[in-house]
Amino acid sequence: MVAAPLAGAQEPGETIEVQGARPEGSARAPGTAATIIDIALFGGEVRSVAEMLSTAPGVSIHALGGPGQAATLSLRGASADESLVLLDGIPLQGPGGGAVDLSSIPATLLDRMVVSRGVLGAQFGAGALGGVLELLPRSARGTWAGGAEAAVGSFGTERLALDAAMPAGNGSAVVALQGDRTSGDFEYARQLTPEIPGAPFYGFTRENGDATRGSGLLRISQELGSDLGLDFLLQGSAGLRGLPGPSSAPTPHSREFDAAGTGGLRLRGSSGEVAWSLRASGRLDRSELRGVTAFGDCEDGTPDCPRQDQRSSSARAEGELALPAGDANTLRLLLAGGGEWVHGTTGAHRRGLFSAAVREDFALASGFWLHSALRLDRVGRQAGLSPAITAEWKPAPVHPLSLRAGWGLSFRTPTFTELYLERGGIAANPDLQPERAWSVDVGAEWRLALLTLSATALWSSYRQLILYQLFPPARVKPFNVGEARIAGVELQAVVPLPAHLLATLSYSFLDAVNRADGHKLAYRPPHRLFARLARRGERLEGYGEASFTSAIPRNAFDTAFVGSQLLLNAGVGVRAAGPLWIDVEAKNLLDKRTYEDLFQYPLPGLSIALIARARL
Amino acid sequence: MKRIALLLLVAACGGKYQAPPPVASIALPDGSQLNPYDSTKPGKARPQGMAAAAGRVYVTLSNQRDTDTFPVNAGPGFLAAFNPSSDKVTLIDLGGTDGHQCQNPGFVRASADGYLYSPCSGNFSGTDGARAIVEVDPLANVVTRRAAIPDGRVPNGVAATANKIWTGDAFTTTVFSIDRKTFAADPSAPVAVDCAKSKFSYVADVMTIRGDVYALCASDTSGELYRLDPDGGAIKSHTTVGPNPTELAGLDDGRIVVVNAGDNTLTVVTASGVTLSASKVLTFSSQTAALQDVRAFGRTVFTVASGSNTAQRIDLDAQGGPKVVAEANFGPGAGPYNILPLDDMQAIVSNRGTNSIAAANWVTVK
């Protein structure tokens, strides 16, 4: 499935380039249910990575309220730890080895995002139980190009982004920078006595919700010969933000500093029909909590309020080989090894990483394709096999209809946080075993030019799920206790309309059930609906969108829910002069100040932003 | 550009809602007044259980210090005595001569003969000497006796009968007794009061109701209320309540109410002869979170939820079934932990988060 047509040109003077074959998903997982999100389609909008992802089916975002605050990804009802995030193929992790905070990844450094859904351990490695998010950074074009964007908006929110692409040596280079800040001091409303029908709402101002972040990206590609190339990637981000806490127990003194860097070097080449690549990559993450105690906050710098420093790093090397196997088949082999390290509040720990994978793509008769994959992952002392197979069928090579089905089985090793973190109300459990899951899905798609209609039905089964359980007297501790099944439906339509209008509709249904007692799994939205109508013209652009999330179970007994939420956003922009566009955007048009996220973090009401951008 | 944005900002942020009303409260002594072991690291009062005796209200002060891991005991446990109509607070040090003979008291209950009993849980290791049951004479505001706890047990909850003081174990699903004459732990084996569980279970509380001892087993998936013989601890009957029950209370008419934090419900237990039967009668709203306590005055039930900073007054006999008829909020971060009804309309709560005592300012159903 393709959410966004890959018609890259959005800027005046740029030729609209409809490429011959739109990518249908990830190159590493052919035949998989996937959505491609083209960042350029959100030009003139102040969008975070999380906000753009929430337009895709099968995705839900767990955000801790407000701009600049932590946001994590859930795919098909899997937890954030069960969804891999890759930057240009390099796995990202949080400081504890688990979920990636999407707010630390600036959107303007990216070209595209590919969301692949399903148990995809065979294609991407252990941990991909819900799916994989691939972040594809801006790529150089070999000619001089550049852009700038400045935005100011409600709650003291400001953004400045610059990027430039240029020829460099025998190749090209791209550099991108983004700075964000927000005061985050929005107003919100709460019912203080929710048991009383019609009880009044009272107004509060969010405190300690400020955030400042700077990010950069450098990417260089060099052609070393006719069949040899070198790619270099460096990405970094650092931020400081308040941790305001839930509305019921605010923490005005808690702060977090974080910094992360990712680097990669890839040598690629080909010889005849054989293609190969060698890659070395590394990643550093740091998070320092200030003014944070077990059950509240404290004054940073006072004797009983130590800073909590957590760092993690990883390094890996991998080699890939793609070679023909028969007339129409391709065999791909991968061998990778490395290690990952943490120290800080989890204590100091390390573990080795080793992977070996094989994938073969078979072109069968009568329009059938078969993609089989098998991967061995060893993480520390825990190892497992991840097999997968997907099948595709098209009545004819250029026929708009395609049918697909996929099956995968994989596992996730516990994170360092789950194994070793003893902090606040959290206890460690070094005896945890890997989670295991399998899933099957079937789908149909109709694609004709820019029109895409698709439907997918899915079934997933999880066992040995790691869940945090109450651990008396007053802590929670992770245990391998969960058994769950998740069924669902994902629908998507991308419909080009006259007058440069493009309509997008996505719908996700999830039925996530705890097999032990039949209750719904908490924090999984049963229904999500997203609709958007956008226009991209030579002088005028704009969009309107609606996002609806049904009530979400908040406990394990089907008796507490986060209420349903409807958000309306709209924006309009004009080309003021030359390449300069001025846009105005309004989010949460209904000014609902009563919305909260899953953890009682209030969400902002109406916000307005003014954006100026130019691209040369 | 910024000017336009500011104008738009002003338009976007008009005040739509009134400010929350202030909450009147009595501030409890801070850590420096609670005999900290290290004067540079005082604790906070962290009030919990409350009981009325001798015309005053008594509240336990855990006297704990927050850290980046688990709260630690910063000094001895205390009882604070006060009259709800005044700000004057009298402190009773439960720690003994060396200050280490009682730490982290969570409950306090009055016996029929007018004494107060409080279990001290220590540091939850199960081996420290700060675990105890202390007896306080409220007329003199002094500790009269102290019973040590056998190793491996952490007292939780307290029920005073004519001959025994019963307490539960925070680490296992057993209850055991202290002889009131010798004020020493009975040598008999603890009484098992199990409940179905997935991962954890413990004794949430024990209480004397109409002469019998009731013990509440709590687990992540279930809960079980046991009725025990007050002298020997023999199990008379038991019934299943909701998941992760936190507290129980007896009504004048013999019914017992239990709050279940797991599924946000209230269970009513009725006794017919020796048989107990339970019925879930109320599911609280989704915004009500972390039910911590339930108390009764006559036939009116009071509950408190620390996660939503709220207390509820419940009419069990309302037309159409039990319902919340009034609710109070104690402000962000209050963390109300226990509630004590003063009559069938008034109640006070102990705010563990803000270290205060506050009166419920009820918002009623119209």
Interface residues (C-beta under 8 A of the other chain):
Chain A: A150 V152 G153 S154 F155 F186 E187 A189 Q191 L192 T193 P194 E195 I196 P197 G198 A199 P200 F201 Y202 G203 F204 S247 S248 A249 P250 L289 V292 T293 A294 F295 G296 C298 P303 D304 P306 Q308 T345 E422 R423 G424 G425 Q469 L470 F471 P472 P473 R475 F479 V481 A516 D517 R554 N555 A556 F557 D558 T559 A560 F561 V562 G563 V584 A586 D591 R593 Q600 G605 L606 S607 I608 A609 L610 A612
Chain B: M1 K2 I4 A5 L8 L9 A11 A12 C13 G15 K16 Y17 Q18 A19 P20 P21 T40 K41 R65 D66 T67 D68 T69 F70 P71 S121 F124 V154 N156 A170 F171 S198 K199 F200 Y202 D220 T221 P243 N244 G262 D263 N264 T265 T283 F284 S285 S286 Q287 T288 A289 G307 S308 N309 T310 Q312 V324 A326 E327 A328 N329 P332 G333 G335 G353 V363 T364 V365 K366
